Every structure is written in structure tokens, then in C-alpha cells.
Amino acid sequence: MYEILEKREIAAKNVLYKIHAPHIAKKVKPGQFVVVRAFENGERIPLTPVMWDPEEGWIVLVVFIRGKTTLRMSVELKEGDKILNIAGPLGNPAPMKKFGKILAIGMMTGIVEVYPIAKAWQEIGNEVITLHIAPEPMVLLKEELESAVSKHVIESFPLREGMGMPEIFKELVVRGQAKVRELIEKEKPDLVFMVGPAGGQKAIFEVVKEYGIPMEVDLHPIMVDGTGMCGACRVTVGGEVKFACVDGPSFDAYEVNWDELVARSGFYTDLERKALEDYLAKLQQGGVQ
């Protein structure tokens, strides 16, 4: 079991967990992920180590509260508690080579996955510009990114009263497309890299492909086991079926079947909403399960 050494909220709905996980800390590389099962009767969720120390044996996960499991972790786990299982590292590391100038984009919590990759790219001699597209309450890792890369840009906006996810997403896309276009024309990157929701990645790709710049994307389809056995994370890339957990998570944006990916990402929205509502009802009744 994996002890929680530190737990704190670092932005709206974003909780940092520093966890004792020596076997992962010794092997994990930028771009890889882990699968966490926090509770005996809980689901498995993929999360990305943001920072780690192989000598001290800890990893840092930043968890966005978006459904039952992530809310349950926030409510029921505290410092000193144990997480039941963490499997990993899984997936392929990001390629560590000199691309030249890189524009690395994180939409919403995608920036936590961009951070270790961008930092490593900068360290081997690339000029890395990071862009975080997010509502103001969800701006993450600002100081860490400013000290890790050549330039860190934030495209944020305040949340207005009554603003739901459709309105937030529309604002993210409009502002993100405009800022990416501005940065491409000003900085002329050799590579664009992006992590974020599939719909947001597709929208940004529509801008990038106008300029013909190579673009890599970390994809996050529905995932169950993280080892290629379940097939849930299948994506179509270059006309072939790939599994994000073992063939990715990074793929050529020009080869991705974006319409299929976006459609599949919403398959279980109703069930996820029901699970969250049931858990909230139990909390209001004064009990958890």
C-alpha cells in the first residue's frame, strides 16, 4: 500500500497528492502514467506523475475532481492514509530528442502532464514555450513552469456566474485557438505538443494544421486496465486501431480520427453523472461507501 505523504488543494478542484511509491519513482519517465485504485471497491483511474524523486521514493499526482472516484479520494483520504494499488509506470515515455523550438500546450488539467515532458525537453537543449489554457481558478503549476522552460504563457479567463461546462469549453476553444495562432506566427515552433480534452485537442489541431507544423498529442480515451488487455482505450490512428495505453499515449495529430475519438469519449457520460449524484446523495445523508 502507498502512503499519502502530503495532500493539498493547489487550484479549484485540483488536489496534489505526494505518495510513497518507490518502485514507480525509480522507473517512471516523462510521458508515462500510472493506474490508481484507491479503494477496495473502487474503480481504476489513469493518472500522470507530475514530479518524482527516485532516491526518496515518492511521486506527485495532481488529481482533478470530476467524478465519483476523484471526489471520493478528496473527501475520504487524508495525509497518512494509504492508497490501495498503484500500477506502473505504464505507456511509452515521451521521445527525448532535440526538436528545436517546441510549443507545448495544456488545456485545463492537461498542463500537469505537459510539465514533466516540457521540463525534460528544455533540459536536453530544446527551446520550450508552454501555454496553459484554463479558467482563472484552475491555473496550475505557474511558478514551476516559469522556472522550467524558456517561456510560459497563460491564457485564462474569469468564470462568470451561471457558467456551465458547455460555456466554459466554448471559451477555452475560442481563446485557445486565437492564442495558438498568435504564438505560431510569432514564435514559429518546429513542433506543437498538446494534452487536454479530446474536443479541445481537435480544435487546436485545426489551427496548427493550417500552418503544416508537426503536432503530437497525448490521447486519453476511456481506459480500464492500462495494459492493452481490455481494449477500451482503442483509437484509430493512420487508419489502424491502436491502444493508447501501450501504443501511446502520444500520437501524430495528423493521423488521429478525431471525430471517432470525441464521440467515444462521451459514451459513459450519463453513467458517470449518475455515479457522482449517488455518491453526493450518500454524503448529504451523512455516510460514505
N, C-alpha and C positions, 0 to 999 in steps of 0.2 A: 504494500500500500504506500501511497505517496503523500507525505505530509505537506500541508499548506504552510509555508514559512511566512508569507505575507499576503494580505488581501486588502485592496482598497479601490474605491471608485476613482478613476482618473479623468472621466468625462461622463456626460449624460449617458446612462445605460451601458457604460463600458467599465468593466471590473478587471483589475490586474490581479493575477494570481502568481505568486512566486512559489514554486513547488520543488520539493526534493525529489529528483528523478535522475540519479547519476548515470544510469545506463543510456539514457537519451542524451543527456548533456555531453557525454563523451563522443557521441557519434553524429549528432544532428548537424546538417549543413544548411546554409541559406536556401530557402525554397522548399524545404521538406516540411511535413506536417506530422501530427500525432492524432490518434483516435482516443478519446477520453470516455470512460464510463464511470461517472462519479458516484452512482448509487446502485445498490444491489438489484433494484427493479427498474433501473433507468436505461435510457437509450444510449447508443454510442454516437458521439459527435466529433467531427474533424476540427482540429484547432491548430494554429500555426505558432510554434515557438518564436517569440519576438527577440528574446535575449537568452543567453545561457552561459554557464561557467563550468567547463569540464573538470576543473580542479576542485571546486566547491560542490559540484554535483547538483546544481539547480537549473531550472528553466523558468522562463516567464511566459505566461499566456495572457492575452488580453481578450476577454470574453464579452461580446455584445449581447445584451439581454433582449432576445427577440422571440422566444418561445418558452414552452413549459420547462424544458431541461435547463436552459441558461438562467431562467428566473429562479428555478429551484436551487441551483448552485448558489445564486446570490443570496437567497433567503436562508438556506439551511446550512451552508458551510461557513466556517469561520477559521481564523488562524489557529493552527494546531490540530485541526481536523485532518482526516485522511481522505484522499480520493482513491476509489477502489482500484481502477485499472487505467493505465496509460500505455498504449501500444505505439511503438515507433522507434526511430524515425521512419516515416513512410514517404512514398513518392520520390521523384528524382530531384537532386539538387539543381539549382539554377546554374546555367553554364557560366563558369568563371573565366572570362577572356576579355581582351580589350576590344570593345566595340567602337570607342571614340567618345562621342557625346551622346548621353542617354537621357531621355525624358521618361521618368518613372512616375506613374500616376496611381494614386489610391483614391477610390471613391468610397465615401463613408468609412467603414472599418477596414476596407481594403488596404489602407495605409499601414496598418500594423504588419501586414505581410510584405509590403514593399520595403519597409525599414531594413530588415537584416540583409536583403538582397542588394538594395541600393548602397548600403554601407560597405558591403563586401566588394561591389563593383568599383566604388570610389577608391577603396584601399589598394586595388591592383592597377590603378592608373587611369581609369575612365573619368571623364567629367560628367558627374551625375546631377541632374536637376530633378527634384521631386516636386510633385504637385498633389496637394490634398484638396479634394472637392467634398465639402461636407457642410451641414448646418453648423452654426457657431457653437452650440452646446456640445457638439461631437468632434471638435478639433482635438486631435490626438498627437502625442509624441513630437510636438513642435520643437522643443529645445533639443531633443535627441537628434532629430533630422537636421536641424540647423548646424549642429556640430559634426555631423557625419558626412554631408555631401557638399558639393560646390555651391548649390543654391536651393533653398526650399521655398516654395510658393504655396500660399493658402488661398483658395477660392471658397469663401464661406459667406453665409447669409443668416440673418436672424430668423427665428421661427415666429411666424405670425399666429395670433390666436385662431384656433379652429383649423389650423393647417394639418391635413392628414397626409398619409404616405403618398397618395397619388400626386398631391400638390408639391410635396417635398421632392419627389422623384423628378417631376417636371422641371422644377427649379434647378436641381442638380444637373440635369441634362443640358438645359439651356445655358447655364453658366459654365458648365464644364466644356461644352463644345466651343464656346466663344474663347475661353481661356486657352484651350489646347491649340486652337487656330493661331492665337496671338503668340504663344510660345514657339510653335513650329516656325512661324515666319520670322521671329526674332532670333531664336537660338539655332535653328536648322539642325536638329538632332539626327544622328545616324541610326538610332533605334528608339522606338517607343515601346514601353512596357506598362501593362496595366493590370491591377487587381481591383475587383469590385463586383457589384451585382451584374448578372448577365446582360440585362437590358441596358445598363449604363455602359458596359464594355462595348456592346454593339453600337450604341450612339456615338461613342468616342471613335471607334473604328471607322465609322462613316466619314469622319473628318480626316483621320490620318490617311485613309486610302486615297483621298483626293491628291495628296502630295506624293504618294507612292513610297512612303517611308516604311521600312520593315517594322513590323509590330508583333510582339509576343504578348500573350495573355495567360494569366493563371486562371484556370477554369474551376468552378466549384459547383458541379451538378450534385444532385442528390447522391449521398454516399452512405453505405451501411457498414461494410467490414473494412474497407481501405486496403484490401489485398488483391483485388481483382476477381474474387470468387463470386460475389453476389451479382455483378453486372449492373447494379443500379446507377453507377456513375458514367454510363456509356455516353459518348458524344461522337458525332460524325465529323471527322477531320480529313480533308482531302478525299472525300467520298468513301472513306473507310471508317468502320466502327473502332473507336479507341476507348480505353478506360482511363479516366482522369487520375485514378489512384496509382496506377502502375505505369501508364504511358506518359503521364503528365506529372505535375499539374500544368506545366507550361506548354502552350501550343502556338503555332503560327496563326495569327488572327485572320489572315487572308484565306486560310484553309478551313476555318470553322463554319459549320452550318448553324448560323446564329438563330434563325427562326426556330429550328428544332430545339436548340438549347434553351431559348427563352420560354418556349411552350412547356418543355419538360420541367423547368424549374418551378412551375406553378401547380404541378399535379396534385400535391398534397396540402395546398393552402387551407382548404376547409377543415381537414383533419387536424392540422397544426393549430388552427384557431380554436377548434373545439377542445383540444387537449389543454391549451392555455386557459380557456374560460373555466374548465372544470377544476384546474389547479387553483385559480383565483377564487373560485367559489369555496374550495376547502379552506383556503387561508382566511377568508371572511368568516367562516364558521369556527375558526379558532383551532384548526387542525391541519396537519400536512400528512401526505402519504408518499 
